[in-house]
Amino acid sequence: MAAVLVCFLLLLEFAARGPGPAGAAKMKVVEEPNTFGLNNPFLPQTSRLQPKRDPSPVSGPGYLLRLSGKCFSLVESTYKYEFCPFHNVTQHEQTFRWNAYSGILGIWHEWEIANSSFVGMWMRDGDSCGSRSRQTKVELTCGKSDRLAQVSEPSTCVYSLTFETPLVCHPHALLVYPVLPEALQQRWDQLEQDLVEELITAQGHAKRLRALFEEAGYLRAPEDSDSAWQEGVSWGQVFETLESCSQAHKELSKEVKRLQTLLTQHGIPHAKAAGTSSSKHLGQAAPTHRPPAQLHGEPGLHGNTP
């Protein structure tokens, strides 16, 4: 940009002096592209855009793959945001400062799936932000053209983008079930049937359904995810079948009775464990109300968000 400013000042000086002698060569002004800090040779190497890893493989509905290899930008205040589907999200400061900021807000990681639909694209492992990495969720909404419509930062270093495209205007455009391979569709059908027949619990159903999405390539395994799984959040013990849950309940009840006996022997007062009549018949009583399974249209994913 310094070259542009110098050329501009020279032109002003020549204009003040008046027309030059006949035959004088005219000055050609070439606009130098502003990289806004990107690959600026005067900046230290650590200040340039350096992705921490490669993007995840392209996945999801086939008709969205045409967006791969394209980029869409939006200028908000003094920053330019650029969204490259299935690649990354970047931010560039639009100023003439010599150390204008450029950074990566996230690299393509996985889909977010809720209610049997693709509801967002997660870009994770962006530039460092204190003790964690910047990340961005991109929501796909119906629009007349492909464009980046809105950018916000709902929490520190977590960004939210809204991308409009006519590719998702059909009401079933973002359903997961229709784009799965036939073999995985059949496994999903069987999961729904097992849930109806109470062969698996709701927790077991959600766990196996997530594993199915991971196999399809829509979600990343928890150990590969820069999310709550890496932050040490404990989700508790999950029982995939009613039999295993009932057995664990019996063992726990036996341990409680043993501890109560020890307290009594040593004369230590203790409160009697509260119980319910239903706990005595765990695994025998069936719920009286259960929503019907959806086997072919859009099977329900109960509370499964990565």
C-alpha positions as CSV (number, residue, x, y, z in Angstrom):
1,M,0.0,0.0,0.0
2,A,3.0,2.3,0.5
3,A,3.7,2.1,-3.2
4,V,0.1,3.2,-4.0
5,L,0.3,6.2,-1.7
6,V,3.7,7.3,-3.2
7,C,2.3,7.1,-6.7
8,F,-0.7,9.1,-5.6
9,L,1.4,11.9,-4.1
10,L,3.6,12.0,-7.3
11,L,0.5,12.4,-9.4
12,L,-0.6,15.3,-7.3
13,E,2.8,17.0,-7.6
14,F,2.8,16.6,-11.4
15,A,-0.7,18.0,-11.6
16,A,0.4,21.1,-9.6
17,R,3.4,21.7,-11.9
18,G,1.2,21.6,-15.0
19,P,1.6,19.6,-18.2
20,G,5.1,18.4,-18.9
21,P,7.0,18.8,-22.2
22,A,5.7,17.3,-25.3
23,G,6.6,13.6,-25.8
24,A,7.1,13.0,-22.1
25,A,6.2,9.5,-21.1
26,K,3.0,9.1,-19.0
27,M,3.2,7.4,-15.7
28,K,1.4,4.1,-15.3
29,V,-0.2,3.6,-11.9
30,V,-0.5,-0.1,-10.9
31,E,-2.7,-0.8,-7.9
32,E,-0.9,-3.1,-5.5
33,P,-3.3,-5.7,-4.1
34,N,-3.7,-5.3,-0.3
35,T,-3.1,-8.5,1.5
36,F,-4.1,-7.0,4.8
37,G,-1.3,-8.7,6.7
38,L,-1.6,-12.0,4.8
39,N,1.9,-13.1,3.6
40,N,3.3,-9.6,4.4
41,P,7.1,-10.1,4.2
42,F,7.6,-7.5,7.0
43,L,5.6,-9.5,9.5
44,P,7.1,-12.4,11.5
45,Q,6.3,-15.9,10.2
46,T,4.0,-16.5,13.2
47,S,1.7,-13.7,12.2
48,R,0.8,-15.2,8.9
49,L,-2.1,-17.6,8.4
50,Q,-1.0,-21.0,9.4
51,P,-3.7,-23.7,9.6
52,K,-3.2,-26.2,12.4
53,R,-4.4,-29.1,10.3
54,D,-6.0,-30.1,7.0
55,P,-9.8,-29.8,6.6
56,S,-11.9,-32.9,7.2
57,P,-13.1,-34.8,4.1
58,V,-16.0,-33.3,2.2
59,S,-19.3,-34.9,3.4
60,G,-23.0,-34.4,3.6
61,P,-25.7,-33.9,0.9
62,G,-24.2,-34.4,-2.6
63,Y,-25.8,-31.2,-4.0
64,L,-23.8,-29.1,-1.5
65,L,-20.5,-30.4,-2.8
66,R,-20.7,-27.9,-5.6
67,L,-19.9,-25.2,-3.0
68,S,-16.5,-26.9,-2.4
69,G,-13.7,-24.8,-3.8
70,K,-15.6,-21.5,-3.7
71,C,-15.4,-18.7,-1.1
72,F,-17.9,-16.1,0.0
73,S,-17.1,-12.9,1.8
74,L,-18.8,-10.3,3.9
75,V,-17.4,-7.0,5.3
76,E,-18.6,-6.0,8.8
77,S,-17.2,-2.8,10.3
78,T,-13.5,-3.0,9.6
79,Y,-13.3,-6.7,9.1
80,K,-13.7,-8.9,6.1
81,Y,-15.0,-12.4,6.8
82,E,-14.5,-15.2,4.2
83,F,-16.2,-18.5,4.3
84,C,-14.9,-21.3,2.1
85,P,-17.3,-24.3,2.5
86,F,-15.6,-27.5,3.5
87,H,-12.3,-25.6,3.9
88,N,-12.2,-22.8,6.5
89,V,-13.4,-19.4,7.8
90,T,-11.0,-16.5,7.9
91,Q,-11.0,-12.9,9.2
92,H,-9.1,-10.0,7.7
93,E,-8.8,-6.5,9.2
94,Q,-9.6,-3.9,6.5
95,T,-7.2,-1.1,7.6
96,F,-3.9,0.4,6.4
97,R,-2.1,-0.5,9.6
98,W,1.2,-2.2,8.9
99,N,0.3,-5.1,11.2
100,A,-3.4,-5.5,10.2
101,Y,-4.9,-8.6,11.7
102,S,-5.6,-11.8,9.6
103,G,-6.6,-15.0,11.3
104,I,-8.3,-18.4,10.9
105,L,-11.6,-18.7,12.7
106,G,-12.0,-22.4,12.1
107,I,-11.2,-25.3,9.8
108,W,-13.9,-27.6,8.4
109,H,-14.5,-30.3,11.0
110,E,-18.0,-31.9,11.0
111,W,-21.7,-31.4,10.7
112,E,-24.1,-30.6,13.5
113,I,-27.0,-33.0,13.4
114,A,-30.3,-32.5,15.3
115,N,-33.8,-33.7,14.7
116,S,-32.5,-36.0,11.9
117,S,-31.3,-33.0,9.9
118,F,-28.0,-31.2,9.1
119,V,-28.4,-28.0,11.0
120,G,-24.9,-26.5,10.8
121,M,-21.3,-26.8,9.7
122,W,-18.7,-26.7,12.4
123,M,-15.3,-25.1,11.7
124,R,-12.9,-25.9,14.6
125,D,-9.2,-25.7,15.4
126,G,-8.8,-22.0,14.4
127,D,-6.2,-19.7,15.7
128,S,-5.4,-19.9,19.4
129,C,-7.6,-17.8,21.7
130,G,-6.1,-18.0,25.1
131,S,-6.2,-21.7,26.2
132,R,-8.5,-22.8,23.4
133,S,-9.0,-22.5,19.6
134,R,-11.3,-20.2,17.7
135,Q,-14.3,-22.0,16.2
136,T,-17.3,-21.1,14.0
137,K,-20.7,-22.6,13.4
138,V,-22.1,-21.9,9.9
139,E,-25.9,-22.2,9.6
140,L,-27.3,-22.9,6.1
141,T,-30.6,-21.1,5.3
142,C,-32.7,-20.7,2.2
143,G,-31.8,-17.7,0.0
144,K,-32.1,-16.6,-3.6
145,S,-28.3,-16.8,-4.2
146,D,-25.2,-18.1,-2.5
147,R,-24.0,-15.5,-0.1
148,L,-22.6,-14.9,3.4
149,A,-25.4,-13.0,5.0
150,Q,-24.5,-12.5,8.6
151,V,-21.6,-12.8,11.1
152,S,-21.6,-12.5,14.9
153,E,-19.6,-13.6,17.9
154,P,-22.1,-14.9,20.5
155,S,-19.3,-15.7,22.9
156,T,-15.6,-15.0,23.1
157,C,-13.8,-16.7,20.2
158,V,-16.9,-18.6,19.1
159,Y,-18.4,-17.2,15.9
160,S,-21.7,-17.7,14.1
161,L,-22.2,-17.3,10.4
162,T,-25.4,-17.4,8.3
163,F,-24.9,-18.6,4.8
164,E,-27.8,-18.3,2.3
165,T,-28.2,-20.7,-0.6
166,P,-31.0,-21.9,-2.9
167,L,-29.7,-25.4,-2.5
168,V,-31.4,-25.9,0.9
169,C,-34.8,-24.3,0.1
170,H,-36.5,-27.7,-0.4
171,P,-38.1,-28.7,3.0
172,H,-36.2,-32.1,2.9
173,A,-32.9,-30.7,1.6
174,L,-31.1,-31.2,4.9
175,L,-32.5,-34.5,6.0
176,V,-29.8,-37.0,6.9
177,Y,-31.7,-40.3,6.2
178,P,-32.1,-39.9,2.4
179,V,-28.4,-39.2,1.8
180,L,-27.1,-42.2,3.8
181,P,-25.9,-45.3,2.0
182,E,-28.6,-48.0,1.8
183,A,-26.7,-50.2,4.3
184,L,-26.7,-47.5,6.9
185,Q,-30.3,-46.7,6.3
186,Q,-31.2,-50.3,7.1
187,R,-29.2,-50.1,10.3
188,W,-31.0,-47.0,11.3
189,D,-34.3,-48.7,10.6
190,Q,-33.2,-51.5,12.9
191,L,-32.2,-49.1,15.7
192,E,-35.7,-47.5,15.6
193,Q,-37.3,-50.9,15.8
194,D,-35.1,-52.0,18.7
195,L,-36.0,-48.8,20.5
196,V,-39.8,-49.4,20.0
197,E,-39.4,-53.0,21.3
198,E,-37.4,-51.7,24.2
199,L,-34.4,-53.8,23.3
200,I,-32.2,-50.7,23.8
201,T,-32.6,-47.6,25.9
202,A,-32.9,-44.1,24.6
203,Q,-29.3,-43.5,25.6
204,G,-28.1,-46.6,23.8
205,H,-30.1,-45.5,20.8
206,A,-28.5,-42.1,20.7
207,K,-25.0,-43.6,21.2
208,R,-25.4,-46.1,18.3
209,L,-27.0,-43.5,16.1
210,R,-24.0,-41.2,16.6
211,A,-21.7,-44.1,15.8
212,L,-23.6,-44.5,12.6
213,F,-23.2,-40.9,11.6
214,E,-19.5,-41.1,12.4
215,E,-19.2,-44.1,10.1
216,A,-21.0,-42.1,7.4
217,G,-18.4,-39.3,7.8
218,Y,-20.8,-36.7,9.0
219,L,-19.5,-36.5,12.6
220,R,-16.0,-36.9,13.9
221,A,-15.1,-39.3,16.7
222,P,-15.1,-37.6,20.2
223,E,-11.3,-38.0,20.6
224,D,-10.9,-36.1,17.3
225,S,-13.2,-33.3,18.3
226,D,-12.2,-29.9,19.7
227,S,-15.3,-29.8,21.8
228,A,-16.6,-30.6,25.3
229,W,-15.2,-34.1,24.9
230,Q,-11.7,-32.7,25.0
231,E,-12.5,-30.3,27.8
232,G,-13.1,-33.2,30.2
233,V,-16.9,-33.1,30.5
234,S,-18.2,-36.3,32.0
235,W,-21.4,-37.6,30.5
236,G,-22.0,-40.3,33.1
237,Q,-22.4,-44.0,32.5
238,V,-24.5,-45.0,29.6
239,F,-26.5,-48.3,29.5
240,E,-27.3,-49.6,26.0
241,T,-29.8,-52.2,27.1
242,L,-32.4,-52.5,29.9
243,E,-30.8,-55.7,31.1
244,S,-27.4,-54.1,31.7
245,C,-29.2,-51.2,33.4
246,S,-31.2,-53.5,35.7
247,Q,-28.1,-55.5,36.6
248,A,-26.2,-52.3,37.5
249,H,-29.2,-51.2,39.7
250,K,-29.2,-54.5,41.6
251,E,-25.4,-54.3,42.3
252,L,-25.8,-50.7,43.4
253,S,-28.7,-51.6,45.8
254,K,-26.6,-54.4,47.2
255,E,-23.7,-52.0,47.9
256,V,-26.0,-49.5,49.6
257,K,-27.4,-52.2,51.9
258,R,-23.8,-53.2,52.8
259,L,-22.8,-49.7,53.7
260,Q,-26.0,-49.2,55.7
261,T,-25.2,-52.3,57.7
262,L,-21.7,-51.1,58.5
263,L,-23.0,-47.7,59.7
264,T,-25.5,-49.5,61.9
265,Q,-22.9,-51.8,63.4
266,H,-20.7,-48.8,64.4
267,G,-23.7,-46.9,65.8
268,I,-23.5,-44.2,63.1
269,P,-26.9,-42.6,62.4
270,H,-27.9,-42.5,58.8
271,A,-30.9,-41.7,56.7
272,K,-32.8,-44.5,55.1
273,A,-32.4,-44.6,51.3
274,A,-35.5,-43.4,49.5
275,G,-37.0,-45.9,47.1
276,T,-40.0,-46.2,44.8
277,S,-42.1,-49.1,44.0
278,S,-41.0,-48.9,40.3
279,S,-37.3,-49.3,41.3
280,K,-38.1,-52.8,42.6
281,H,-39.2,-53.8,39.1
282,L,-36.6,-52.1,37.0
283,G,-36.6,-53.5,33.5
284,Q,-40.2,-55.0,33.9
285,A,-42.4,-51.9,33.7
286,A,-42.8,-50.5,30.2
287,P,-43.5,-46.8,29.6
288,T,-47.1,-46.1,28.9
289,H,-46.5,-43.3,26.4
290,R,-43.9,-43.4,23.6
291,P,-43.9,-41.5,20.3
292,P,-44.2,-43.7,17.3
293,A,-41.0,-44.5,15.5
294,Q,-40.2,-42.9,12.2
295,L,-38.6,-45.6,10.1
296,H,-38.3,-44.2,6.6
297,G,-39.0,-40.4,6.4
298,E,-36.8,-38.8,9.0
299,P,-36.0,-41.0,12.0
300,G,-35.7,-39.1,15.2
301,L,-32.3,-38.4,16.9
302,H,-33.2,-37.7,20.5
303,G,-31.0,-35.0,21.9
304,N,-27.9,-35.9,19.8
305,T,-25.8,-32.8,19.2
306,P,-22.1,-33.1,18.9
